[in-house]
Amino acid sequence: MRTTMISNTILVTGAPRSGTTPMGDALRHLPGAVSLYEPLGLSGDGRVTVRFPIPGEPAFTEETFGEVLEDMRRFRLRFHKQRRPVERVGWMRAAAVRVVGTRALMSQRIARLTPRKDTLIWKDPMAVFCVRHEASHGFRSVITVRPPLAQAASYKRLAWRPRTREIYDRYAARFGPVPEVADRLDELEYEDVGSSALLWHLIHRHLLRVTPQEAGHVHFFAPQVRGQDDQAAFDAVFDWLGRTMPAAVRHNLVRRAAASGSGSPKERRVHDWNRTSAQANTYWKEVLTEDEVALVEDINGGLWDEVRAHIIAHC
């Protein structure tokens, strides 16, 4: 059966640990909106076989990207086998995933059953290299931007280590080398702070490729760059979309602003819904050592200045 296709698609993306989840959660409150959770992730569509797929690469051709995007809009993605490693999530959760599926699969089931839907919120940090394809494929992107020190602290807190070399090799084959990353891979590939800093560099070097002509399809959510509090920053996103901020979103922002604390969540807790962007972007001071701060600033300090200037000038 051929399902109705939703044409109004909003991609929420950015580097991992940059705030795509709270942004996706806010946008899904729009009237008529449904959301898909990380369909390009490793538990997402079966045609995606690499981390951070790049449209046009051999593993994810432009044709494949177009087909996957259409199937997203028709809620007929074909998912990988739904599994989670027991050693990472525990046997109870691993068993539950085998029975009911991951959040990615469940989000499609819920979206498919939701009546009167007209907007798709595609929340997916793994889709960050799909940015710049908005005009040709008919979607808009909200890109969350987090300072490099805050992102590195988040990776360290969670003990995550991105596979930056594999991602870089594919990116370099598609767009050419990025010496600032290539020259440090051997040294930092297996360090959580160093490798995450290199991934931040690679992703934001790509985002700087957004031209003034393409900027109309892209909105950078970067309160720390624009000097905004969360309410003003989220208001700007909804204004850019031509929509009014839902009351539930405004209520949540007020609640977060009233919360106290450093913004540093519990160890290994992935998402904390009780902190503001300002708190999330400053708790690195409690997490990173002086040497780690120096390392991240050495890799990304100059690029962070470029990113901020780019956002202010063009977006």
N, C-alpha and C positions, 0 to 999 in steps of 0.2 A: 504494500500500500504506500502510495506517495504522500508524504506528510507535507503540510504547509510550511514554507520556508520563511523564517524571520529575517528581514533585511536590515533592521536597525541593530547593528552589532557594536558593542563597546568592549575593546580589549583593555583589561587592567593588567599591566605588566611592569617590570622593573627588575633590578637585580634581586636575587633571593635575599630575604631578611630586610626588605626595604619598605614593607607596609602594604603589599598587595592584598593581603587577606582583609584587614580592616577597610580598605578602600572598596574591595569587591563586596563586602558585607553592607557597606553604606549604599552602594548603587543598586543592590538588589531590592532595596526598599522602594524604588521607583514604582509607581503604578504601572502594571502590565509587564514588569521585568521578571525574568527568570535567569538563573545563573548556571554556568558550567564551571566546575572546579578542576583546574589544571588538566585539561584534556590532552595536552602535549607532554604531560609527565610520563614517567615510566610505567604507571598503572593506567594510563589513558589509552588513546586509540592505538590499535595494533600496528598501524602503518608507521608509527613513530618508534624508531629503534635506537635513537641516540639521545643523549642529554642536550638540551638547548638546540633543537633542530634549526637549521639555517635554510630558508627557502632558496632553492637553486643548487644546493649541494647534491652529490649523487645519492645520499641516503634520504633526501627529502626534496625532491624536485619541485619546481614551480607547479607542475601539473598535480603532483600529490598534495601540495599545500592547498591548492584550489579545491580539490576533491574533499579533503578533510574539513576545510572551512564550510563548504556546502553541507556536509553531513552534520557538522555542529549545528548549523542553522535549521536543520531538519530533525535534530535530536535522534540521529541514527548512527552514531559512532559505534565502531566495533572494537571493544575493549580487549586489552591483554587479559590473560588469566589473572584473576584477582587474588594476589598473594602478598603477604608481608612476612619477612624473616622472623622466626620465633625469637632469635637471640637479640633482635632489636626492639620488638614491640611486646614480647611476652606471648605465651601460648594462648591465653584467652582472646586477646585481640586478633592474633593470627588466625585462630579458628573462626572468629566472627567475620573476618574479612572474606574467608573462603565461602561462608554461607551467604552473607548479604552484599559483599562487594566493598570496594573502597569508597571514599568520599567522592571520587571522580565519577564512578559508575552511578552511585546513588543520586548525585546531582542531576544526571541526565534523566533518570527515572522520574524524579520529582518534576523536572522541567517539562517532560513529555506529558505528564498528567495534569499540568496546570492549565486551566482554561483562560481564554482571553489574554493571551500573552502577545506582546508586540516588540519587546526589547530583549536582546540577549546580552547578559553581562558575562564576558569570557575572562575569568580570572586565571592568570597563568604566567608566573615568572619565567617558566621554560619557553615562553613565546617571545622573549625580549628581542631576539634577532629577526622576528617578523615585523618589527617596527620599520617603517619606510615603505611598507606594502599596502598602506591604508587606502590610498587613492585607487590603486589598480584592483583592489579586492573589496572595496566598499565598506570599510569599517573605520572607526575612530579609536584612538588609543589614549588612555590615561596612564601616564608613566610615573610611578612613585620613585622618588629620589631620596636617598639617605646618605649622609656624609660617610666617607670611607672609614673613619675611626669607629663610628657607631656600628657599621656593618661588620667590621673585623671583630669587634667585641662580641657581637651576637654569635658569630661563628665559634669563637673561643668558648663562650659560655655553654653552647650546645655541644661542643666537641665535634663539630662538623668539619669535614675536610673535602672541599670540592675537587672534582677531577679536572683541574684546570688544564693540564697538558692535553688531554683528549679533546677538550672543547677548543683550545687554542689551535691545535693542529688543523682541525676542520675549518676554523674561522680563517686562518692564514691561507689555506688552500683556496678559499672562496674570495677573500678580499685582499690578500697580501699580508706580509709580516707586520707584526707590531713589536718592534725591538724592545720596548720597555717591559714587555711581558716575556718575550723569548729569552732575553738575556738573564732572567732571574729564575726561570723554571727549574733548572737543575738544582739550584740552591734552596728553593722554597716549596717545591712541589708537595712535600709531605708534611708541611707545617700548616696548622689551621689558620693562624693569623696571616702568614705570608701568602699562602695559596689563595685565601679569600681576597686578599688585597689585589693579587694579580687578576682574579676573576672580575673584581669591581672595575679594575682598569680596562680590561678588555670590553666589558659591557658598555661602560660609559664612553670609551673611545668610539664605539659603534653609534651610540646615541648622538654624539657630536656630528655625525654624518647627516642628521636631519637638516634639510635646507630650509630657508625662509619660505619657499614655495610649498614645502611639505608640512610646515609647522601648523597650518590651519587644520590639519587632521589629528594633531597631537596636542595634548595638554600635560605639562610637567607639574606634578604635585610635589612641591618643594617648599614647605612653609619656612624652613630655616633660610632659604635663599631669598624669598620674597618678603621676609620680615613679618609674617602673618602668624596669628594664633590658629588653632585648629578650626574654629568656627569660620573665620575669614577664608582659610584655605579651602575648606570643603564647600563653602558658599561659591567660591570661584569656580570649582569643578562643576557644580550644578548649573551655574550661570552659563558656563561654556557649552554645556549640553543643551541649554535652552529649557531647563527644567527647574522646578522649585524644590529646595531641600525638604524631604519628608519630615514630619514632626518627630518620628521615631529616631531619626538620625540626629536631629538637633538635641533631643533629650539625652541621647547617649553621649554626645560631645559635652554637654553641660555637666553630666555626671562625672565624666573623666576629668574635666577641669577642676572639679571640686575635690577630687581624690588627692591625697598627700603621699609623699614618699619620693624615693630617688628615681623610681621608674625601672629599677633593676628587678626583673622577675626571678622566680625561683629557678634554681639550677635545672636544666633540661626541659623547662617549661617552654614550649614553642611559641604560644601566643598568650599575651596578657592584655585583657580587654579593659584594664583599669588604669591605663597610663596615657598621657598625652604624647604627641609627636615630640615635643620639647624634651620630655623625660626620656623617651626612647632614644633620642639622639644625643644625650649627654651622659648616660650612665657608663659609657666607655671609660670614664675617669676612674671608676671603681674596679674595672676589670682588666685593663691593659697595663702592662709594665712600661716603664720609661723606654726600654729598648724596643718594645713592640710599637709604641707610639711613634718612635723615631723611624722604624721600618716602614710603617704604613704611610707616614708623611713623605718619606723618601720616594716611595713608589707612586703615590697618588696626590701629593700636595699640589703640584703644578697642574695636574689634570682637573682636580677639584676646582681650582680657580677658573679654568677654562669652561667647565660645566656650568658654574654659576653665571659667568658672563654670557654664555650661550642662552641660558634660560631667560635671563633678563632682557637680552637684546632681541631674541626671535620668538619667544614663546610666552 
